[in-house]
Amino acid sequence: MQCDSCHEREAAVHLTQIVDNSVTTLHLCPQCAAEKGVQTGANVAKFPLSDFLASMGKGVGAQLTGDDTSEPCDFCGATLADFRDTGRLGCPHCYETFETHLRDLLRRLHGSSHHVGEIYLSSDGAEAMTHERDVGEMRRRLKAAIETEDFELAAELRDQLRALE
């Protein structure tokens, strides 16, 4: 398959984007992918996380190195030292295995270990944002119930919505 950008080299990077149920696939050669800012496994540098954090001036990198005696992940066998060296966890189970270390790291980096959305909000702003999101979701579900003529569910959702508001 030829590159969709240069039409000269063989495509090695395949990007798929889904927007409003419309699927767009782009096939690029490594050179065109790099020009567009797409990082592939071949050109992603193995930059140790501890070096990155230390370069930020936070001194957090040194704090990650202290406890290399933690238990490895039961699923993939990755260790905290592997995470420190590569900046990547081995599998989804690593998040549970290294939860305390990751929470401490996030607290030191961001001041919190709880994500509240795309923009920063204080904790009271986060509660308001959560409430608005719940009300919006409830309205969406109510509309869907009415469209499908599930009036029992619609009545229940209406009552819940009133209680939220």
GIZILIN-V241658 format. One record per pair of residues at least 24 apart in sequence whose C-alpha atoms are under 10 Angstrom apart, sorted by the first residue. I is the first residue (numbers start at 1). J is the second residue. D is the distance in whole Angstrom. If there is no record, write none. Layout:
# GIZILIN-V241658
i:I j:J d:D
i:I j:J d:D
This chain:
# GIZILIN-V241658
i:1 j:27 d:8
i:1 j:28 d:9
i:1 j:29 d:10
i:2 j:27 d:8
i:2 j:28 d:8
i:2 j:29 d:8
i:3 j:27 d:6
i:3 j:28 d:5
i:3 j:29 d:5
i:3 j:30 d:9
i:3 j:31 d:10
i:3 j:32 d:8
i:3 j:33 d:9
i:4 j:28 d:6
i:4 j:29 d:8
i:4 j:32 d:9
i:5 j:29 d:8
i:5 j:31 d:10
i:5 j:32 d:7
i:5 j:33 d:9
i:5 j:36 d:10
i:6 j:31 d:9
i:6 j:32 d:7
i:12 j:40 d:10
i:13 j:38 d:9
i:13 j:39 d:10
i:13 j:40 d:8
i:45 j:86 d:9
i:46 j:85 d:8
i:46 j:86 d:6
i:46 j:87 d:8
i:46 j:88 d:10
i:47 j:84 d:10
i:47 j:85 d:8
i:47 j:86 d:6
i:47 j:87 d:7
i:48 j:82 d:9
i:48 j:83 d:8
i:48 j:84 d:6
i:48 j:85 d:5
i:48 j:86 d:5
i:48 j:87 d:6
i:48 j:88 d:9
i:49 j:82 d:10
i:49 j:83 d:8
i:49 j:84 d:5
i:49 j:85 d:6
i:49 j:86 d:6
i:49 j:87 d:5
i:49 j:88 d:8
i:50 j:83 d:9
i:50 j:84 d:6
i:50 j:85 d:7
i:50 j:86 d:9
i:50 j:87 d:8
i:51 j:84 d:9
i:51 j:85 d:9
i:51 j:87 d:10
i:52 j:87 d:9
i:53 j:105 d:10
i:53 j:109 d:9
i:56 j:109 d:10
i:58 j:108 d:8
i:58 j:109 d:8
i:59 j:108 d:10
i:60 j:104 d:10
i:60 j:105 d:7
i:60 j:108 d:7
i:60 j:109 d:8
i:61 j:105 d:9
i:63 j:101 d:10
i:63 j:104 d:10
i:63 j:105 d:9
i:63 j:108 d:10
i:64 j:101 d:8
i:64 j:102 d:9
i:64 j:104 d:9
i:64 j:105 d:8
i:67 j:101 d:9
i:70 j:97 d:9
i:70 j:98 d:8
i:70 j:101 d:10
i:71 j:97 d:8
i:71 j:98 d:9
i:72 j:97 d:8
i:72 j:98 d:9
i:73 j:97 d:6
i:73 j:98 d:8
i:131 j:164 d:8
i:131 j:165 d:9
i:132 j:164 d:9
i:132 j:165 d:9
i:134 j:161 d:9
i:134 j:164 d:8
i:134 j:165 d:10
i:135 j:160 d:9
i:135 j:161 d:7
i:135 j:162 d:9
i:135 j:163 d:10
i:135 j:164 d:7
i:135 j:165 d:7
i:136 j:161 d:9
i:137 j:161 d:10
i:138 j:164 d:9
